């Protein structure tokens, strides 16, 4: 299951809207519990409630598998699915609440309170759904395999899916009220990362039910399911480790860039964050959002191939320097060519200096011909550049930078993406990057991300033609314009 990590910054958890939302989750859970008491009554087997609670608490206290920065996988969902049958909806709610309450962590109290209410609500809701779709609440050893499959297995599948969807919705909503992130991409992202875990763990939950009641194994069934449980945990651990390896690769590449270009320290991460927010706002899929974020993180990786004299020299760049510097767009793609998980980010990296009016580089693409990832990065890159202190100027305020970016809509950058930038900045806090005294690194007279450099190259088709990947000029024997070629 996915344990909630409501926000990356604890301060966002103390907004009034967050407290109101957590209160509404408690109201939802209590209302469901009242309904469950009316429909099914209190648990009949308190020993089973106690055993399941101990198993659930043990699962919560075990090390979780990290799939993303906000998603963790534990085994509590197995117990909640099984509890819906073994001890009923009210008993399942008790199991979920107590298991989360015993967890000792450094999370803010409001996050702990939210997790308790959410897990209890998932347990009660799962139990009610199980009964609503015809799941049998009284099992015996005389049930045939067909009866077990139809009267227990299929209702448990519906229960499992319900809990998975509710879990994703609860977390997406708390992220919405705490950070302003859109609900739909968060729900889809959670389902794509933890949905498979729910399916696999639901199967183990079904096995636990069958062993506990029809097979009359009782509480010892919890021990018997340890083997498939450990296999499932191992599989997700491997997936989690693969994702961590990806993160380490990204950090290594970003570190290489920031070592080469120290005056851009933190720029990659800030651009990546803006790209993620914008991609969410325009309704991209979770996979597309991740690819755009990664491309934003690595958009300047090609700078490691640019001579340091160009990147750190305190001089106005000449024509040759500008061409070498502009080659970093496709140079970055060359560097990551053999890294399989970065395939979806290549277009964003290659074309992040294209202009909406077609006078950018390397391909001279215009309007919708520019990959959407590249259009997003172009806006995020420009905005962060303007709100960062440089050796030749101070950082613009957020309002000033937004005005500057907006003025360049339709020529330099995509107006739709600029509109998204304005919306996400209204939902998220953004601080300008200020450095003073010794903290201000030495950099070129004009950084390559400055709008003046883009305008300069836009006015110099002769220079753009020399940049790596530039369109080939028509030959004398081929009078067709470039735009008309296949």
FENHUNOR-V36992 format. One record per backbone hydrogen bond with DSSP energy under -0.5 kcal/mol. CO is the residue of the C=O (numbers start at 1). NH is the residue of the N-H. E is the energy in kcal/mol with one decimal. If there is no record, write none. Layout:
co->CO nh->NH e->E
co->CO nh->NH e->E
//
This chain:
co->1 nh->3 e->-0.8
co->1 nh->74 e->-0.8
co->9 nh->12 e->-1.4
co->10 nh->13 e->-1.7
co->11 nh->14 e->-1.2
co->12 nh->15 e->-1.0
co->15 nh->18 e->-1.0
co->15 nh->19 e->-1.5
co->16 nh->20 e->-2.4
co->17 nh->21 e->-2.2
co->18 nh->22 e->-2.8
co->19 nh->23 e->-2.3
co->20 nh->24 e->-1.9
co->21 nh->25 e->-2.0
co->22 nh->26 e->-2.0
co->23 nh->27 e->-2.2
co->24 nh->28 e->-2.4
co->25 nh->29 e->-2.5
co->26 nh->30 e->-2.8
co->27 nh->31 e->-2.3
co->28 nh->32 e->-2.3
co->29 nh->33 e->-2.3
co->30 nh->34 e->-2.3
co->31 nh->35 e->-2.1
co->32 nh->36 e->-2.7
co->33 nh->37 e->-2.5
co->34 nh->38 e->-1.7
co->35 nh->39 e->-2.5
co->36 nh->40 e->-3.2
co->36 nh->41 e->-1.2
co->44 nh->46 e->-0.6
co->45 nh->49 e->-1.7
co->46 nh->50 e->-2.3
co->47 nh->51 e->-2.5
co->48 nh->52 e->-2.8
co->49 nh->53 e->-2.2
co->50 nh->54 e->-2.1
co->51 nh->55 e->-2.4
co->52 nh->56 e->-2.7
co->53 nh->57 e->-2.9
co->54 nh->58 e->-2.4
co->55 nh->59 e->-2.1
co->56 nh->60 e->-2.3
co->57 nh->61 e->-2.4
co->58 nh->62 e->-1.2
co->64 nh->66 e->-0.6
co->65 nh->67 e->-0.6
co->65 nh->73 e->-2.6
co->70 nh->5 e->-0.5
co->71 nh->67 e->-1.9
co->71 nh->68 e->-1.5
co->72 nh->3 e->-1.1
co->73 nh->65 e->-2.2
co->75 nh->78 e->-1.1
co->75 nh->79 e->-1.1
co->76 nh->80 e->-2.5
co->77 nh->81 e->-2.3
co->78 nh->82 e->-2.3
co->79 nh->83 e->-2.9
co->80 nh->84 e->-1.3
co->81 nh->85 e->-0.6
co->82 nh->85 e->-1.2
co->82 nh->86 e->-2.6
co->83 nh->87 e->-2.1
co->83 nh->88 e->-0.9
co->87 nh->91 e->-0.8
co->88 nh->92 e->-2.5
co->89 nh->93 e->-2.1
co->90 nh->94 e->-2.0
co->91 nh->95 e->-2.4
co->92 nh->96 e->-2.4
co->93 nh->97 e->-2.2
co->94 nh->98 e->-2.7
co->95 nh->99 e->-2.2
co->96 nh->100 e->-1.6
co->97 nh->101 e->-1.8
co->98 nh->102 e->-1.6
co->100 nh->103 e->-0.7
co->103 nh->105 e->-0.6
co->108 nh->111 e->-0.6
co->108 nh->112 e->-1.9
co->109 nh->113 e->-2.8
co->110 nh->114 e->-2.0
co->111 nh->115 e->-2.4
co->112 nh->116 e->-2.2
co->113 nh->117 e->-2.1
co->114 nh->118 e->-2.9
co->115 nh->119 e->-2.6
co->116 nh->120 e->-2.1
co->117 nh->121 e->-2.4
co->118 nh->122 e->-2.5
co->119 nh->123 e->-2.0
co->120 nh->124 e->-2.4
co->121 nh->125 e->-2.8
co->122 nh->126 e->-2.4
co->123 nh->127 e->-2.0
co->124 nh->128 e->-2.4
co->125 nh->129 e->-2.6
co->126 nh->130 e->-2.3
co->127 nh->131 e->-1.8
co->128 nh->132 e->-2.5
co->129 nh->133 e->-2.0
co->130 nh->135 e->-2.6
co->131 nh->134 e->-1.5
co->140 nh->143 e->-1.3
co->144 nh->148 e->-2.5
co->145 nh->149 e->-2.3
co->146 nh->150 e->-2.8
co->147 nh->151 e->-3.2
co->148 nh->152 e->-1.3
co->148 nh->153 e->-2.6
co->149 nh->154 e->-2.4
co->151 nh->136 e->-2.0
co->152 nh->156 e->-2.1
co->153 nh->157 e->-1.7
co->154 nh->158 e->-1.8
co->155 nh->159 e->-2.3
co->156 nh->160 e->-2.9
co->157 nh->161 e->-2.5
co->158 nh->162 e->-2.4
co->159 nh->163 e->-2.5
co->160 nh->164 e->-2.2
co->161 nh->165 e->-2.6
co->162 nh->166 e->-2.8
co->163 nh->167 e->-2.4
co->164 nh->168 e->-2.1
co->165 nh->169 e->-2.4
co->166 nh->170 e->-3.1
co->167 nh->171 e->-2.1
co->168 nh->172 e->-2.5
co->169 nh->173 e->-2.4
co->170 nh->174 e->-2.0
co->171 nh->175 e->-2.2
co->172 nh->176 e->-1.7
co->173 nh->177 e->-2.3
co->174 nh->178 e->-1.6
co->175 nh->179 e->-2.6
co->175 nh->180 e->-0.8
co->175 nh->181 e->-1.0
co->176 nh->180 e->-1.3
co->182 nh->186 e->-0.8
co->183 nh->187 e->-2.7
co->184 nh->188 e->-2.6
co->185 nh->189 e->-2.5
co->186 nh->190 e->-2.5
co->187 nh->191 e->-2.5
co->188 nh->192 e->-2.3
co->189 nh->193 e->-1.5
co->190 nh->194 e->-3.0
co->190 nh->195 e->-0.5
co->191 nh->195 e->-1.6
co->194 nh->198 e->-1.9
co->195 nh->199 e->-1.9
co->196 nh->200 e->-2.4
co->197 nh->201 e->-3.1
co->198 nh->202 e->-2.2
co->199 nh->203 e->-1.6
co->200 nh->204 e->-1.4
co->201 nh->205 e->-2.2
co->202 nh->206 e->-2.2
co->203 nh->207 e->-2.0
co->204 nh->208 e->-2.3
co->205 nh->209 e->-2.0
co->206 nh->210 e->-2.4
co->207 nh->211 e->-2.3
co->208 nh->212 e->-2.2
co->209 nh->213 e->-2.5
co->210 nh->215 e->-2.5
co->211 nh->217 e->-2.7
co->211 nh->218 e->-0.6
co->212 nh->218 e->-1.3
co->213 nh->216 e->-1.3
co->217 nh->220 e->-1.1
co->218 nh->221 e->-2.3
co->219 nh->222 e->-1.8
co->220 nh->223 e->-0.9
co->220 nh->224 e->-1.8
co->221 nh->225 e->-1.8
co->223 nh->226 e->-1.4
co->224 nh->227 e->-0.6
co->225 nh->229 e->-2.0
co->226 nh->230 e->-3.0
co->227 nh->231 e->-2.0
co->228 nh->232 e->-2.5
co->229 nh->233 e->-2.7
co->230 nh->234 e->-2.4
co->231 nh->235 e->-2.3
co->232 nh->236 e->-2.2
co->233 nh->237 e->-2.4
co->234 nh->238 e->-2.3
co->235 nh->239 e->-1.8
co->236 nh->240 e->-2.8
co->237 nh->241 e->-2.7
co->238 nh->242 e->-2.0
co->239 nh->243 e->-2.1
co->240 nh->244 e->-2.2
co->241 nh->245 e->-2.2
co->242 nh->246 e->-2.0
co->243 nh->247 e->-2.2
co->244 nh->248 e->-2.4
co->245 nh->249 e->-2.1
co->246 nh->250 e->-2.4
co->247 nh->251 e->-2.6
co->248 nh->252 e->-2.2
co->249 nh->253 e->-2.1
co->250 nh->254 e->-2.7
co->251 nh->255 e->-2.7
co->252 nh->256 e->-1.9
co->253 nh->257 e->-1.8
co->254 nh->258 e->-2.7
co->255 nh->259 e->-2.0
co->256 nh->260 e->-1.6
co->257 nh->261 e->-2.7
co->261 nh->264 e->-2.1
co->262 nh->265 e->-1.5
co->264 nh->267 e->-2.3
co->264 nh->268 e->-0.5
co->266 nh->270 e->-2.0
co->267 nh->271 e->-2.6
co->268 nh->272 e->-2.4
co->269 nh->273 e->-2.2
co->270 nh->274 e->-2.2
co->271 nh->275 e->-2.7
co->272 nh->276 e->-2.3
co->273 nh->277 e->-2.3
co->274 nh->278 e->-2.6
co->275 nh->279 e->-2.8
co->276 nh->280 e->-2.2
co->277 nh->281 e->-2.1
co->278 nh->282 e->-2.1
co->279 nh->284 e->-2.2
co->280 nh->283 e->-1.3
co->285 nh->289 e->-2.9
co->286 nh->290 e->-2.3
co->287 nh->291 e->-2.3
co->288 nh->292 e->-2.6
co->289 nh->293 e->-2.7
co->290 nh->294 e->-2.5
co->291 nh->295 e->-2.5
co->292 nh->296 e->-2.6
co->293 nh->297 e->-2.1
co->294 nh->298 e->-1.9
co->295 nh->299 e->-0.6
co->296 nh->299 e->-0.6
co->298 nh->301 e->-2.1
co->300 nh->303 e->-2.2
co->301 nh->304 e->-1.6
co->302 nh->305 e->-1.7
co->303 nh->306 e->-1.5
co->307 nh->310 e->-1.3
co->307 nh->311 e->-1.4
co->308 nh->312 e->-2.7
co->309 nh->313 e->-0.7
co->311 nh->444 e->-0.7
co->313 nh->315 e->-1.5
co->315 nh->445 e->-1.2
co->318 nh->322 e->-2.3
co->319 nh->323 e->-1.9
co->320 nh->324 e->-2.3
co->321 nh->325 e->-2.7
co->322 nh->326 e->-2.4
co->323 nh->327 e->-1.3
co->325 nh->328 e->-1.6
co->326 nh->329 e->-1.5
co->327 nh->331 e->-2.0
co->328 nh->332 e->-2.0
co->329 nh->333 e->-0.8
co->330 nh->334 e->-2.0
co->331 nh->335 e->-1.6
co->332 nh->336 e->-1.3
co->334 nh->337 e->-0.8
co->336 nh->339 e->-2.0
co->338 nh->340 e->-0.9
co->339 nh->342 e->-1.5
co->340 nh->343 e->-1.7
co->342 nh->345 e->-1.6
co->343 nh->346 e->-1.3
co->345 nh->349 e->-1.8
co->346 nh->350 e->-2.9
co->347 nh->351 e->-2.0
co->349 nh->352 e->-0.7
co->351 nh->354 e->-1.8
co->353 nh->361 e->-1.5
co->355 nh->358 e->-2.0
co->356 nh->367 e->-1.6
co->365 nh->355 e->-0.5
co->366 nh->369 e->-2.2
co->367 nh->370 e->-1.5
co->371 nh->374 e->-0.5
co->371 nh->375 e->-2.0
co->372 nh->376 e->-2.2
co->373 nh->377 e->-2.4
co->374 nh->378 e->-2.4
co->375 nh->379 e->-1.5
co->376 nh->380 e->-2.5
co->377 nh->381 e->-3.4
co->378 nh->382 e->-1.9
co->379 nh->383 e->-2.6
co->380 nh->384 e->-2.5
co->381 nh->385 e->-2.1
co->382 nh->386 e->-2.2
co->383 nh->387 e->-1.7
co->385 nh->388 e->-1.3
co->386 nh->396 e->-3.0
co->387 nh->433 e->-2.9
co->393 nh->390 e->-2.7
co->397 nh->401 e->-2.8
co->398 nh->402 e->-2.6
co->399 nh->403 e->-2.1
co->400 nh->404 e->-2.2
co->401 nh->405 e->-2.8
co->402 nh->406 e->-2.7
co->403 nh->407 e->-2.0
co->404 nh->408 e->-0.7
co->405 nh->408 e->-1.0
co->406 nh->409 e->-1.7
co->408 nh->411 e->-1.3
co->408 nh->412 e->-1.6
co->408 nh->413 e->-1.9
co->411 nh->357 e->-2.2
co->412 nh->356 e->-1.3
co->413 nh->410 e->-2.8
co->414 nh->418 e->-2.1
co->415 nh->419 e->-2.4
co->416 nh->420 e->-1.7
co->417 nh->421 e->-2.3
co->418 nh->422 e->-2.3
co->419 nh->423 e->-1.7
co->420 nh->424 e->-2.6
co->421 nh->425 e->-2.2
co->422 nh->426 e->-1.0
co->423 nh->427 e->-0.8
co->424 nh->427 e->-0.5
co->424 nh->428 e->-1.9
co->432 nh->434 e->-0.9
co->433 nh->389 e->-3.0
co->436 nh->439 e->-2.4
co->437 nh->440 e->-1.5
co->439 nh->441 e->-0.9
co->447 nh->450 e->-1.7
co->450 nh->453 e->-1.0
co->450 nh->454 e->-1.5
co->451 nh->455 e->-2.5
co->452 nh->456 e->-2.2
co->453 nh->457 e->-2.4
co->454 nh->458 e->-2.0
co->455 nh->459 e->-1.5
co->457 nh->460 e->-1.1
co->460 nh->463 e->-0.9
co->460 nh->464 e->-2.0
co->461 nh->465 e->-1.9
co->463 nh->466 e->-1.5
co->463 nh->467 e->-0.5
co->464 nh->467 e->-1.1
co->467 nh->470 e->-2.2
co->475 nh->478 e->-1.6
co->481 nh->484 e->-1.4
co->482 nh->485 e->-1.7
//
